Amino acid sequence: DAKLIAAAGAWCGLADLPWIIFWSAVFGLLVALAGAVRSGRLSARAQIPFGPCIAAAFWVGWLLPGLPAWLTMLLGG
């Protein structure tokens, strides 16, 4: 996971890296929620691979490089 985040920072730039980490966490939460809905229970001991979530956020950050600046402007930052 650390190497994938380092690759994301090298590829997309350091300015996009906090957004990539944020969106990977959001994707991870969505995966956990989908798993809980599917199985009918939510467990704190459920293990979810984080690499695919990082890869998805990395891919979105690479395809839409202006998205972090647009979101910052939209949120009033």
N, CA, C, O and CB atoms as a CASP TS submission, in Angstrom:
PFRMAT TS
TARGET T0000
AUTHOR 0000-0000-0000
METHOD Language model
MODEL 1
PARENT N/A
ATOM      1  N   ASP     1       0.812  -1.193   0.000  1.00  0.00           N
ATOM      2  CA  ASP     1       0.000   0.000   0.000  1.00  0.00           C
ATOM      3  C   ASP     1       0.862   1.266   0.000  1.00  0.00           C
ATOM      4  O   ASP     1       0.546   2.242  -0.680  1.00  0.00           O
ATOM      5  CB  ASP     1      -0.927  -0.006   1.198  1.00  0.00           C
ATOM      6  N   ALA     2       1.942   1.236   0.764  1.00  0.00           N
ATOM      7  CA  ALA     2       2.819   2.409   0.823  1.00  0.00           C
ATOM      8  C   ALA     2       3.487   2.662  -0.528  1.00  0.00           C
ATOM      9  O   ALA     2       3.650   3.811  -0.937  1.00  0.00           O
ATOM     10  CB  ALA     2       3.888   2.226   1.915  1.00  0.00           C
ATOM     11  N   LYS     3       3.870   1.597  -1.214  1.00  0.00           N
ATOM     12  CA  LYS     3       4.499   1.769  -2.531  1.00  0.00           C
ATOM     13  C   LYS     3       3.494   2.283  -3.551  1.00  0.00           C
ATOM     14  O   LYS     3       3.847   3.078  -4.422  1.00  0.00           O
ATOM     15  CB  LYS     3       5.107   0.446  -3.016  1.00  0.00           C
ATOM     16  N   LEU     4       2.266   1.843  -3.454  1.00  0.00           N
ATOM     17  CA  LEU     4       1.230   2.315  -4.370  1.00  0.00           C
ATOM     18  C   LEU     4       0.927   3.790  -4.135  1.00  0.00           C
ATOM     19  O   LEU     4       0.725   4.538  -5.092  1.00  0.00           O
ATOM     20  CB  LEU     4      -0.046   1.483  -4.210  1.00  0.00           C
ATOM     21  N   ILE     5       0.892   4.215  -2.881  1.00  0.00           N
ATOM     22  CA  ILE     5       0.678   5.631  -2.578  1.00  0.00           C
ATOM     23  C   ILE     5       1.877   6.460  -3.040  1.00  0.00           C
ATOM     24  O   ILE     5       1.708   7.579  -3.524  1.00  0.00           O
ATOM     25  CB  ILE     5       0.434   5.833  -1.063  1.00  0.00           C
ATOM     26  N   ALA     6       3.082   5.917  -2.892  1.00  0.00           N
ATOM     27  CA  ALA     6       4.271   6.616  -3.390  1.00  0.00           C
ATOM     28  C   ALA     6       4.218   6.748  -4.909  1.00  0.00           C
ATOM     29  O   ALA     6       4.581   7.793  -5.450  1.00  0.00           O
ATOM     30  CB  ALA     6       5.555   5.872  -2.966  1.00  0.00           C
ATOM     31  N   ALA     7       3.774   5.711  -5.596  1.00  0.00           N
ATOM     32  CA  ALA     7       3.635   5.783  -7.051  1.00  0.00           C
ATOM     33  C   ALA     7       2.583   6.813  -7.442  1.00  0.00           C
ATOM     34  O   ALA     7       2.758   7.549  -8.413  1.00  0.00           O
ATOM     35  CB  ALA     7       3.267   4.407  -7.627  1.00  0.00           C
ATOM     36  N   ALA     8       1.496   6.865  -6.686  1.00  0.00           N
ATOM     37  CA  ALA     8       0.449   7.858  -6.969  1.00  0.00           C
ATOM     38  C   ALA     8       0.995   9.272  -6.791  1.00  0.00           C
ATOM     39  O   ALA     8       0.695  10.157  -7.592  1.00  0.00           O
ATOM     40  CB  ALA     8      -0.777   7.639  -6.048  1.00  0.00           C
ATOM     41  N   GLY     9       1.788   9.487  -5.754  1.00  0.00           N
ATOM     42  CA  GLY     9       2.379  10.804  -5.537  1.00  0.00           C
ATOM     43  C   GLY     9       3.370  11.174  -6.619  1.00  0.00           C
ATOM     44  O   GLY     9       3.443  12.332  -7.030  1.00  0.00           O
ATOM     45  N   ALA    10       4.138  10.192  -7.086  1.00  0.00           N
ATOM     46  CA  ALA    10       5.106  10.463  -8.144  1.00  0.00           C
ATOM     47  C   ALA    10       4.406  10.700  -9.481  1.00  0.00           C
ATOM     48  O   ALA    10       4.844  11.530 -10.278  1.00  0.00           O
ATOM     49  CB  ALA    10       6.099   9.301  -8.266  1.00  0.00           C
ATOM     50  N   TRP    11       3.325   9.975  -9.721  1.00  0.00           N
ATOM     51  CA  TRP    11       2.653  10.051 -11.013  1.00  0.00           C
ATOM     52  C   TRP    11       1.737  11.271 -11.104  1.00  0.00           C
ATOM     53  O   TRP    11       1.771  12.003 -12.093  1.00  0.00           O
ATOM     54  CB  TRP    11       1.854   8.781 -11.260  1.00  0.00           C
ATOM     55  N   CYS    12       0.928  11.485 -10.087  1.00  0.00           N
ATOM     56  CA  CYS    12      -0.064  12.566 -10.132  1.00  0.00           C
ATOM     57  C   CYS    12       0.442  13.872  -9.530  1.00  0.00           C
ATOM     58  O   CYS    12      -0.111  14.935  -9.812  1.00  0.00           O
ATOM     59  CB  CYS    12      -1.315  12.139  -9.408  1.00  0.00           C
ATOM     60  N   GLY    13       1.469  13.810  -8.718  1.00  0.00           N
ATOM     61  CA  GLY    13       2.003  15.004  -8.085  1.00  0.00           C
ATOM     62  C   GLY    13       1.621  15.074  -6.621  1.00  0.00           C
ATOM     63  O   GLY    13       0.620  14.496  -6.198  1.00  0.00           O
ATOM     64  N   LEU    14       2.418  15.781  -5.859  1.00  0.00           N
ATOM     65  CA  LEU    14       2.192  15.859  -4.424  1.00  0.00           C
ATOM     66  C   LEU    14       0.933  16.640  -4.062  1.00  0.00           C
ATOM     67  O   LEU    14       0.351  16.420  -3.000  1.00  0.00           O
ATOM     68  CB  LEU    14       3.382  16.487  -3.759  1.00  0.00           C
ATOM     69  N   ALA    15       0.513  17.540  -4.927  1.00  0.00           N
ATOM     70  CA  ALA    15      -0.695  18.318  -4.635  1.00  0.00           C
ATOM     71  C   ALA    15      -1.944  17.446  -4.659  1.00  0.00           C
ATOM     72  O   ALA    15      -2.896  17.717  -3.927  1.00  0.00           O
ATOM     73  CB  ALA    15      -0.844  19.460  -5.635  1.00  0.00           C
ATOM     74  N   ASP    16      -1.957  16.414  -5.481  1.00  0.00           N
ATOM     75  CA  ASP    16      -3.126  15.531  -5.579  1.00  0.00           C
ATOM     76  C   ASP    16      -3.092  14.398  -4.567  1.00  0.00           C
ATOM     77  O   ASP    16      -4.103  13.724  -4.372  1.00  0.00           O
ATOM     78  CB  ASP    16      -3.222  14.954  -6.972  1.00  0.00           C
ATOM     79  N   LEU    17      -1.967  14.172  -3.923  1.00  0.00           N
ATOM     80  CA  LEU    17      -1.825  13.025  -3.029  1.00  0.00           C
ATOM     81  C   LEU    17      -2.792  13.037  -1.846  1.00  0.00           C
ATOM     82  O   LEU    17      -3.360  11.986  -1.549  1.00  0.00           O
ATOM     83  CB  LEU    17      -0.425  12.969  -2.515  1.00  0.00           C
ATOM     84  N   PRO    18      -3.016  14.155  -1.152  1.00  0.00           N
ATOM     85  CA  PRO    18      -4.021  14.123  -0.070  1.00  0.00           C
ATOM     86  C   PRO    18      -5.412  13.754  -0.564  1.00  0.00           C
ATOM     87  O   PRO    18      -6.154  13.062   0.132  1.00  0.00           O
ATOM     88  CB  PRO    18      -4.081  15.469   0.621  1.00  0.00           C
ATOM     89  N   TRP    19      -5.769  14.209  -1.757  1.00  0.00           N
ATOM     90  CA  TRP    19      -7.073  13.863  -2.310  1.00  0.00           C
ATOM     91  C   TRP    19      -7.139  12.390  -2.673  1.00  0.00           C
ATOM     92  O   TRP    19      -8.180  11.759  -2.489  1.00  0.00           O
ATOM     93  CB  TRP    19      -7.376  14.717  -3.534  1.00  0.00           C
ATOM     94  N   ILE    20      -6.059  11.833  -3.181  1.00  0.00           N
ATOM     95  CA  ILE    20      -6.031  10.406  -3.514  1.00  0.00           C
ATOM     96  C   ILE    20      -6.188   9.575  -2.245  1.00  0.00           C
ATOM     97  O   ILE    20      -6.910   8.578  -2.244  1.00  0.00           O
ATOM     98  CB  ILE    20      -4.713  10.036  -4.246  1.00  0.00           C
ATOM     99  N   ILE    21      -5.531   9.969  -1.182  1.00  0.00           N
ATOM    100  CA  ILE    21      -5.662   9.244   0.088  1.00  0.00           C
ATOM    101  C   ILE    21      -7.084   9.389   0.633  1.00  0.00           C
ATOM    102  O   ILE    21      -7.661   8.421   1.128  1.00  0.00           O
ATOM    103  CB  ILE    21      -4.629   9.766   1.127  1.00  0.00           C
ATOM    104  N   PHE    22      -7.644  10.586   0.543  1.00  0.00           N
ATOM    105  CA  PHE    22      -9.015  10.804   1.001  1.00  0.00           C
ATOM    106  C   PHE    22      -9.998   9.934   0.229  1.00  0.00           C
ATOM    107  O   PHE    22     -10.833   9.262   0.833  1.00  0.00           O
ATOM    108  CB  PHE    22      -9.397  12.277   0.859  1.00  0.00           C
ATOM    109  N   TRP    23      -9.910   9.937  -1.101  1.00  0.00           N
ATOM    110  CA  TRP    23     -10.849   9.174  -1.914  1.00  0.00           C
ATOM    111  C   TRP    23     -10.639   7.679  -1.759  1.00  0.00           C
ATOM    112  O   TRP    23     -11.596   6.911  -1.864  1.00  0.00           O
ATOM    113  CB  TRP    23     -10.720   9.564  -3.370  1.00  0.00           C
ATOM    114  N   SER    24      -9.403   7.246  -1.511  1.00  0.00           N
ATOM    115  CA  SER    24      -9.197   5.816  -1.264  1.00  0.00           C
ATOM    116  C   SER    24      -9.875   5.407   0.046  1.00  0.00           C
ATOM    117  O   SER    24     -10.407   4.301   0.140  1.00  0.00           O
ATOM    118  CB  SER    24      -7.681   5.479  -1.218  1.00  0.00           C
ATOM    119  N   ALA    25      -9.865   6.272   1.046  1.00  0.00           N
ATOM    120  CA  ALA    25     -10.576   5.985   2.294  1.00  0.00           C
ATOM    121  C   ALA    25     -12.084   5.950   2.062  1.00  0.00           C
ATOM    122  O   ALA    25     -12.776   5.095   2.616  1.00  0.00           O
ATOM    123  CB  ALA    25     -10.228   7.033   3.366  1.00  0.00           C
ATOM    124  N   VAL    26     -12.595   6.868   1.251  1.00  0.00           N
ATOM    125  CA  VAL    26     -14.024   6.867   0.935  1.00  0.00           C
ATOM    126  C   VAL    26     -14.398   5.589   0.194  1.00  0.00           C
ATOM    127  O   VAL    26     -15.417   4.971   0.502  1.00  0.00           O
ATOM    128  CB  VAL    26     -14.399   8.107   0.091  1.00  0.00           C
ATOM    129  N   PHE    27     -13.583   5.189  -0.781  1.00  0.00           N
ATOM    130  CA  PHE    27     -13.857   3.949  -1.505  1.00  0.00           C
ATOM    131  C   PHE    27     -13.805   2.751  -0.562  1.00  0.00           C
ATOM    132  O   PHE    27     -14.611   1.830  -0.693  1.00  0.00           O
ATOM    133  CB  PHE    27     -12.855   3.763  -2.654  1.00  0.00           C
ATOM    134  N   GLY    28     -12.871   2.750   0.383  1.00  0.00           N
ATOM    135  CA  GLY    28     -12.791   1.667   1.356  1.00  0.00           C
ATOM    136  C   GLY    28     -14.028   1.595   2.232  1.00  0.00           C
ATOM    137  O   GLY    28     -14.526   0.508   2.524  1.00  0.00           O
ATOM    138  N   LEU    29     -14.521   2.743   2.648  1.00  0.00           N
ATOM    139  CA  LEU    29     -15.756   2.763   3.435  1.00  0.00           C
ATOM    140  C   LEU    29     -16.952   2.266   2.627  1.00  0.00           C
ATOM    141  O   LEU    29     -17.817   1.569   3.158  1.00  0.00           O
ATOM    142  CB  LEU    29     -16.029   4.172   3.949  1.00  0.00           C
ATOM    143  N   LEU    30     -17.000   2.622   1.358  1.00  0.00           N
ATOM    144  CA  LEU    30     -18.085   2.137   0.509  1.00  0.00           C
ATOM    145  C   LEU    30     -18.014   0.626   0.319  1.00  0.00           C
ATOM    146  O   LEU    30     -19.044  -0.048   0.304  1.00  0.00           O
ATOM    147  CB  LEU    30     -18.045   2.834  -0.845  1.00  0.00           C
ATOM    148  N   VAL    31     -16.811   0.095   0.174  1.00  0.00           N
ATOM    149  CA  VAL    31     -16.644  -1.354   0.051  1.00  0.00           C
ATOM    150  C   VAL    31     -17.073  -2.042   1.338  1.00  0.00           C
ATOM    151  O   VAL    31     -17.735  -3.079   1.292  1.00  0.00           O
ATOM    152  CB  VAL    31     -15.182  -1.711  -0.287  1.00  0.00           C
ATOM    153  N   ALA    32     -16.704  -1.481   2.484  1.00  0.00           N
ATOM    154  CA  ALA    32     -17.107  -2.058   3.769  1.00  0.00           C
ATOM    155  C   ALA    32     -18.619  -2.007   3.943  1.00  0.00           C
ATOM    156  O   ALA    32     -19.221  -2.969   4.422  1.00  0.00           O
ATOM    157  CB  ALA    32     -16.421  -1.323   4.925  1.00  0.00           C
ATOM    158  N   LEU    33     -19.230  -0.906   3.563  1.00  0.00           N
ATOM    159  CA  LEU    33     -20.678  -0.776   3.660  1.00  0.00           C
ATOM    160  C   LEU    33     -21.383  -1.756   2.731  1.00  0.00           C
ATOM    161  O   LEU    33     -22.377  -2.372   3.114  1.00  0.00           O
ATOM    162  CB  LEU    33     -21.105   0.651   3.338  1.00  0.00           C
ATOM    163  N   ALA    34     -20.872  -1.901   1.512  1.00  0.00           N
ATOM    164  CA  ALA    34     -21.470  -2.854   0.574  1.00  0.00           C
ATOM    165  C   ALA    34     -21.344  -4.283   1.097  1.00  0.00           C
ATOM    166  O   ALA    34     -22.274  -5.077   0.958  1.00  0.00           O
ATOM    167  CB  ALA    34     -20.806  -2.735  -0.810  1.00  0.00           C
ATOM    168  N   GLY    35     -20.214  -4.612   1.691  1.00  0.00           N
ATOM    169  CA  GLY    35     -20.042  -5.940   2.273  1.00  0.00           C
ATOM    170  C   GLY    35     -20.967  -6.180   3.448  1.00  0.00           C
ATOM    171  O   GLY    35     -21.474  -7.286   3.636  1.00  0.00           O
ATOM    172  N   ALA    36     -21.183  -5.141   4.237  1.00  0.00           N
ATOM    173  CA  ALA    36     -22.097  -5.268   5.380  1.00  0.00           C
ATOM    174  C   ALA    36     -23.535  -5.434   4.918  1.00  0.00           C
ATOM    175  O   ALA    36     -24.287  -6.211   5.506  1.00  0.00           O
ATOM    176  CB  ALA    36     -21.983  -4.048   6.297  1.00  0.00           C
ATOM    177  N   VAL    37     -23.922  -4.724   3.885  1.00  0.00           N
ATOM    178  CA  VAL    37     -25.286  -4.846   3.362  1.00  0.00           C
ATOM    179  C   VAL    37     -25.478  -6.226   2.744  1.00  0.00           C
ATOM    180  O   VAL    37     -26.523  -6.856   2.910  1.00  0.00           O
ATOM    181  CB  VAL    37     -25.580  -3.737   2.316  1.00  0.00           C
ATOM    182  N   ARG    38     -24.461  -6.680   2.035  1.00  0.00           N
ATOM    183  CA  ARG    38     -24.571  -7.975   1.366  1.00  0.00           C
ATOM    184  C   ARG    38     -24.639  -9.139   2.347  1.00  0.00           C
ATOM    185  O   ARG    38     -25.416 -10.074   2.153  1.00  0.00           O
ATOM    186  CB  ARG    38     -23.404  -8.170   0.432  1.00  0.00           C
ATOM    187  N   SER    39     -23.827  -9.084   3.397  1.00  0.00           N
ATOM    188  CA  SER    39     -23.806 -10.189   4.357  1.00  0.00           C
ATOM    189  C   SER    39     -24.865 -10.037   5.446  1.00  0.00           C
ATOM    190  O   SER    39     -25.193 -11.006   6.131  1.00  0.00           O
ATOM    191  CB  SER    39     -22.436 -10.292   4.993  1.00  0.00           C
ATOM    192  N   GLY    40     -25.395  -8.840   5.608  1.00  0.00           N
ATOM    193  CA  GLY    40     -26.424  -8.617   6.608  1.00  0.00           C
ATOM    194  C   GLY    40     -25.879  -8.308   7.989  1.00  0.00           C
ATOM    195  O   GLY    40     -26.650  -8.195   8.942  1.00  0.00           O
ATOM    196  N   ARG    41     -24.564  -8.168   8.120  1.00  0.00           N
ATOM    197  CA  ARG    41     -23.984  -7.836   9.426  1.00  0.00           C
ATOM    198  C   ARG    41     -22.736  -6.980   9.218  1.00  0.00           C
ATOM    199  O   ARG    41     -22.085  -7.036   8.175  1.00  0.00           O
ATOM    200  CB  ARG    41     -23.639  -9.130  10.233  1.00  0.00           C
ATOM    201  N   LEU    42     -22.431  -6.207  10.222  1.00  0.00           N
ATOM    202  CA  LEU    42     -21.260  -5.334  10.191  1.00  0.00           C
ATOM    203  C   LEU    42     -20.341  -5.757  11.327  1.00  0.00           C
ATOM    204  O   LEU    42     -20.757  -5.803  12.484  1.00  0.00           O
ATOM    205  CB  LEU    42     -21.662  -3.819  10.316  1.00  0.00           C
ATOM    206  N   SER    43     -19.109  -6.060  11.001  1.00  0.00           N
ATOM    207  CA  SER    43     -18.161  -6.535  11.993  1.00  0.00           C
ATOM    208  C   SER    43     -16.925  -5.646  11.990  1.00  0.00           C
ATOM    209  O   SER    43     -16.428  -5.254  10.934  1.00  0.00           O
ATOM    210  CB  SER    43     -17.778  -8.003  11.725  1.00  0.00           C
ATOM    211  N   ALA    44     -16.443  -5.339  13.170  1.00  0.00           N
ATOM    212  CA  ALA    44     -15.218  -4.551  13.284  1.00  0.00           C
ATOM    213  C   ALA    44     -13.989  -5.371  12.928  1.00  0.00           C
ATOM    214  O   ALA    44     -12.921  -4.808  12.688  1.00  0.00           O
ATOM    215  CB  ALA    44     -15.076  -3.996  14.690  1.00  0.00           C
ATOM    216  N   ARG    45     -14.121  -6.672  12.889  1.00  0.00           N
ATOM    217  CA  ARG    45     -12.999  -7.555  12.572  1.00  0.00           C
ATOM    218  C   ARG    45     -12.914  -7.934  11.097  1.00  0.00           C
ATOM    219  O   ARG    45     -12.032  -8.698  10.707  1.00  0.00           O
ATOM    220  CB  ARG    45     -13.098  -8.800  13.393  1.00  0.00           C
ATOM    221  N   ALA    46     -13.807  -7.416  10.284  1.00  0.00           N
ATOM    222  CA  ALA    46     -13.781  -7.706   8.852  1.00  0.00           C
ATOM    223  C   ALA    46     -12.540  -7.077   8.231  1.00  0.00           C
ATOM    224  O   ALA    46     -12.232  -5.909   8.471  1.00  0.00           O
ATOM    225  CB  ALA    46     -15.067  -7.186   8.155  1.00  0.00           C
ATOM    226  N   GLN    47     -11.845  -7.857   7.441  1.00  0.00           N
ATOM    227  CA  GLN    47     -10.632  -7.364   6.789  1.00  0.00           C
ATOM    228  C   GLN    47     -10.934  -7.072   5.327  1.00  0.00           C
ATOM    229  O   GLN    47     -11.477  -7.905   4.603  1.00  0.00           O
ATOM    230  CB  GLN    47      -9.471  -8.389   6.915  1.00  0.00           C
ATOM    231  N   ILE    48     -10.567  -5.866   4.917  1.00  0.00           N
ATOM    232  CA  ILE    48     -10.816  -5.418   3.558  1.00  0.00           C
ATOM    233  C   ILE    48      -9.472  -5.022   2.952  1.00  0.00           C
ATOM    234  O   ILE    48      -8.741  -4.235   3.553  1.00  0.00           O
ATOM    235  CB  ILE    48     -11.839  -4.226   3.522  1.00  0.00           C
ATOM    236  N   PRO    49      -9.131  -5.548   1.779  1.00  0.00           N
ATOM    237  CA  PRO    49      -7.882  -5.116   1.136  1.00  0.00           C
ATOM    238  C   PRO    49      -7.979  -3.641   0.728  1.00  0.00           C
ATOM    239  O   PRO    49      -8.948  -3.225   0.092  1.00  0.00           O
ATOM    240  CB  PRO    49      -7.571  -6.000  -0.106  1.00  0.00           C
ATOM    241  N   PHE    50      -6.972  -2.869   1.099  1.00  0.00           N
ATOM    242  CA  PHE    50      -6.996  -1.432   0.846  1.00  0.00           C
ATOM    243  C   PHE    50      -6.351  -1.075  -0.495  1.00  0.00           C
ATOM    244  O   PHE    50      -6.584   0.012  -1.022  1.00  0.00           O
ATOM    245  CB  PHE    50      -6.289  -0.695   1.972  1.00  0.00           C
ATOM    246  N   GLY    51      -5.550  -1.972  -1.043  1.00  0.00           N
ATOM    247  CA  GLY    51      -4.869  -1.715  -2.311  1.00  0.00           C
ATOM    248  C   GLY    51      -5.804  -1.396  -3.464  1.00  0.00           C
ATOM    249  O   GLY    51      -5.551  -0.437  -4.194  1.00  0.00           O
ATOM    250  N   PRO    52      -6.887  -2.166  -3.662  1.00  0.00           N
ATOM    251  CA  PRO    52      -7.804  -1.817  -4.749  1.00  0.00           C
ATOM    252  C   PRO    52      -8.464  -0.448  -4.566  1.00  0.00           C
ATOM    253  O   PRO    52      -8.758   0.233  -5.549  1.00  0.00           O
ATOM    254  CB  PRO    52      -8.871  -2.875  -4.868  1.00  0.00           C
ATOM    255  N   CYS    53      -8.693  -0.051  -3.335  1.00  0.00           N
ATOM    256  CA  CYS    53      -9.286   1.271  -3.078  1.00  0.00           C
ATOM    257  C   CYS    53      -8.289   2.375  -3.431  1.00  0.00           C
ATOM    258  O   CYS    53      -8.659   3.401  -4.001  1.00  0.00           O
ATOM    259  CB  CYS    53      -9.724   1.398  -1.593  1.00  0.00           C
ATOM    260  N   ILE    54      -7.027   2.151  -3.086  1.00  0.00           N
ATOM    261  CA  ILE    54      -5.989   3.122  -3.456  1.00  0.00           C
ATOM    262  C   ILE    54      -5.859   3.185  -4.971  1.00  0.00           C
ATOM    263  O   ILE    54      -5.752   4.269  -5.543  1.00  0.00           O
ATOM    264  CB  ILE    54      -4.624   2.752  -2.812  1.00  0.00           C
ATOM    265  N   ALA    55      -5.869   2.026  -5.621  1.00  0.00           N
ATOM    266  CA  ALA    55      -5.739   1.979  -7.079  1.00  0.00           C
ATOM    267  C   ALA    55      -6.899   2.696  -7.764  1.00  0.00           C
ATOM    268  O   ALA    55      -6.693   3.389  -8.760  1.00  0.00           O
ATOM    269  CB  ALA    55      -5.665   0.527  -7.560  1.00  0.00           C
ATOM    270  N   ALA    56      -8.112   2.537  -7.244  1.00  0.00           N
ATOM    271  CA  ALA    56      -9.269   3.222  -7.829  1.00  0.00           C
ATOM    272  C   ALA    56      -9.140   4.736  -7.677  1.00  0.00           C
ATOM    273  O   ALA    56      -9.415   5.483  -8.616  1.00  0.00           O
ATOM    274  CB  ALA    56     -10.573   2.733  -7.173  1.00  0.00           C
ATOM    275  N   ALA    57      -8.724   5.184  -6.498  1.00  0.00           N
ATOM    276  CA  ALA    57      -8.553   6.629  -6.280  1.00  0.00           C
ATOM    277  C   ALA    57      -7.401   7.179  -7.121  1.00  0.00           C
ATOM    278  O   ALA    57      -7.479   8.294  -7.638  1.00  0.00           O
ATOM    279  CB  ALA    57      -8.300   6.923  -4.786  1.00  0.00           C
ATOM    280  N   PHE    58      -6.343   6.398  -7.253  1.00  0.00           N
ATOM    281  CA  PHE    58      -5.193   6.767  -8.089  1.00  0.00           C
ATOM    282  C   PHE    58      -5.656   6.926  -9.536  1.00  0.00           C
ATOM    283  O   PHE    58      -5.281   7.887 -10.206  1.00  0.00           O
ATOM    284  CB  PHE    58      -4.056   5.695  -7.987  1.00  0.00           C
ATOM    285  N   TRP    59      -6.460   5.997 -10.013  1.00  0.00           N
ATOM    286  CA  TRP    59      -6.953   6.025 -11.378  1.00  0.00           C
ATOM    287  C   TRP    59      -7.821   7.256 -11.615  1.00  0.00           C
ATOM    288  O   TRP    59      -7.681   7.930 -12.636  1.00  0.00           O
ATOM    289  CB  TRP    59      -7.738   4.753 -11.688  1.00  0.00           C
ATOM    290  N   VAL    60      -8.717   7.550 -10.675  1.00  0.00           N
ATOM    291  CA  VAL    60      -9.572   8.739 -10.796  1.00  0.00           C
ATOM    292  C   VAL    60      -8.718  10.008 -10.760  1.00  0.00           C
ATOM    293  O   VAL    60      -8.949  10.935 -11.537  1.00  0.00           O
ATOM    294  CB  VAL    60     -10.633   8.771  -9.660  1.00  0.00           C
ATOM    295  N   GLY    61      -7.728  10.049  -9.859  1.00  0.00           N
ATOM    296  CA  GLY    61      -6.848  11.212  -9.786  1.00  0.00           C
ATOM    297  C   GLY    61      -6.008  11.402 -11.038  1.00  0.00           C
ATOM    298  O   GLY    61      -5.675  12.528 -11.406  1.00  0.00           O
ATOM    299  N   TRP    62      -5.668  10.300 -11.689  1.00  0.00           N
ATOM    300  CA  TRP    62      -4.877  10.388 -12.916  1.00  0.00           C
ATOM    301  C   TRP    62      -5.743  10.817 -14.096  1.00  0.00           C
ATOM    302  O   TRP    62      -5.302  11.594 -14.942  1.00  0.00           O
ATOM    303  CB  TRP    62      -4.206   9.044 -13.217  1.00  0.00           C
ATOM    304  N   LEU    63      -6.974  10.311 -14.153  1.00  0.00           N
ATOM    305  CA  LEU    63      -7.860  10.656 -15.262  1.00  0.00           C
ATOM    306  C   LEU    63      -8.413  12.077 -15.156  1.00  0.00           C
ATOM    307  O   LEU    63      -8.637  12.737 -16.171  1.00  0.00           O
ATOM    308  CB  LEU    63      -9.003   9.672 -15.328  1.00  0.00           C
ATOM    309  N   LEU    64      -8.633  12.545 -13.928  1.00  0.00           N
ATOM    310  CA  LEU    64      -9.206  13.869 -13.706  1.00  0.00           C
ATOM    311  C   LEU    64      -8.258  14.717 -12.869  1.00  0.00           C
ATOM    312  O   LEU    64      -8.510  14.938 -11.684  1.00  0.00           O
ATOM    313  CB  LEU    64     -10.581  13.761 -13.017  1.00  0.00           C
ATOM    314  N   PRO    65      -7.165  15.196 -13.470  1.00  0.00           N
ATOM    315  CA  PRO    65      -6.158  15.904 -12.668  1.00  0.00           C
ATOM    316  C   PRO    65      -6.638  17.223 -12.078  1.00  0.00           C
ATOM    317  O   PRO    65      -6.074  17.669 -11.079  1.00  0.00           O
ATOM    318  CB  PRO    65      -4.953  16.164 -13.505  1.00  0.00           C
ATOM    319  N   GLY    66      -7.633  17.854 -12.636  1.00  0.00           N
ATOM    320  CA  GLY    66      -8.120  19.118 -12.102  1.00  0.00           C
ATOM    321  C   GLY    66      -9.183  18.959 -11.033  1.00  0.00           C
ATOM    322  O   GLY    66      -9.644  19.955 -10.475  1.00  0.00           O
ATOM    323  N   LEU    67      -9.578  17.748 -10.739  1.00  0.00           N
ATOM    324  CA  LEU    67     -10.650  17.516  -9.777  1.00  0.00           C
ATOM    325  C   LEU    67     -10.337  18.045  -8.375  1.00  0.00           C
ATOM    326  O   LEU    67     -11.215  18.662  -7.772  1.00  0.00           O
ATOM    327  CB  LEU    67     -10.942  16.046  -9.700  1.00  0.00           C
ATOM    328  N   PRO    68      -9.135  17.840  -7.820  1.00  0.00           N
ATOM    329  CA  PRO    68      -8.877  18.381  -6.471  1.00  0.00           C
ATOM    330  C   PRO    68      -8.998  19.892  -6.398  1.00  0.00           C
ATOM    331  O   PRO    68      -9.555  20.417  -5.434  1.00  0.00           O
ATOM    332  CB  PRO    68      -7.499  17.976  -6.010  1.00  0.00           C
ATOM    333  N   ALA    69      -8.489  20.602  -7.395  1.00  0.00           N
ATOM    334  CA  ALA    69      -8.585  22.055  -7.387  1.00  0.00           C
ATOM    335  C   ALA    69     -10.041  22.500  -7.523  1.00  0.00           C
ATOM    336  O   ALA    69     -10.458  23.475  -6.897  1.00  0.00           O
ATOM    337  CB  ALA    69      -7.735  22.654  -8.517  1.00  0.00           C
ATOM    338  N   TRP    70     -10.806  21.786  -8.338  1.00  0.00           N
ATOM    339  CA  TRP    70     -12.209  22.110  -8.515  1.00  0.00           C
ATOM    340  C   TRP    70     -12.992  21.863  -7.226  1.00  0.00           C
ATOM    341  O   TRP    70     -13.846  22.667  -6.853  1.00  0.00           O
ATOM    342  CB  TRP    70     -12.800  21.293  -9.662  1.00  0.00           C
ATOM    343  N   LEU    71     -12.705  20.767  -6.557  1.00  0.00           N
ATOM    344  CA  LEU    71     -13.391  20.473  -5.290  1.00  0.00           C
ATOM    345  C   LEU    71     -13.018  21.475  -4.212  1.00  0.00           C
ATOM    346  O   LEU    71     -13.870  21.874  -3.418  1.00  0.00           O
ATOM    347  CB  LEU    71     -13.058  19.059  -4.817  1.00  0.00           C
ATOM    348  N   THR    72     -11.754  21.889  -4.170  1.00  0.00           N
ATOM    349  CA  THR    72     -11.324  22.881  -3.198  1.00  0.00           C
ATOM    350  C   THR    72     -12.038  24.203  -3.423  1.00  0.00           C
ATOM    351  O   THR    72     -12.466  24.857  -2.472  1.00  0.00           O
ATOM    352  CB  THR    72      -9.815  23.077  -3.269  1.00  0.00           C
ATOM    353  N   MET    73     -12.163  24.593  -4.687  1.00  0.00           N
ATOM    354  CA  MET    73     -12.861  25.824  -5.017  1.00  0.00           C
ATOM    355  C   MET    73     -14.357  25.705  -4.688  1.00  0.00           C
ATOM    356  O   MET    73     -14.972  26.654  -4.201  1.00  0.00           O
ATOM    357  CB  MET    73     -12.662  26.164  -6.504  1.00  0.00           C
ATOM    358  N   LEU    74     -14.922  24.539  -4.957  1.00  0.00           N
ATOM    359  CA  LEU    74     -16.330  24.309  -4.674  1.00  0.00           C
ATOM    360  C   LEU    74     -16.629  24.347  -3.178  1.00  0.00           C
ATOM    361  O   LEU    74     -17.676  24.842  -2.760  1.00  0.00           O
ATOM    362  CB  LEU    74     -16.761  22.979  -5.250  1.00  0.00           C
ATOM    363  N   LEU    75     -15.704  23.821  -2.374  1.00  0.00           N
ATOM    364  CA  LEU    75     -15.885  23.785  -0.931  1.00  0.00           C
ATOM    365  C   LEU    75     -15.486  25.079  -0.228  1.00  0.00           C
ATOM    366  O   LEU    75     -15.607  25.198   0.992  1.00  0.00           O
ATOM    367  CB  LEU    75     -15.100  22.654  -0.363  1.00  0.00           C
ATOM    368  N   GLY    76     -15.012  26.041  -1.007  1.00  0.00           N
ATOM    369  CA  GLY    76     -14.718  27.351  -0.457  1.00  0.00           C
ATOM    370  C   GLY    76     -13.313  27.484   0.121  1.00  0.00           C
ATOM    371  O   GLY    76     -13.084  28.329   0.987  1.00  0.00           O
ATOM    372  N   GLY    77     -12.378  26.673  -0.336  1.00  0.00           N
ATOM    373  CA  GLY    77     -11.018  26.706   0.201  1.00  0.00           C
ATOM    374  C   GLY    77     -10.130  27.494  -0.588  1.00  0.00           C
ATOM    375  O   GLY    77      -8.951  27.613  -0.257  1.00  0.00           O
TER
END
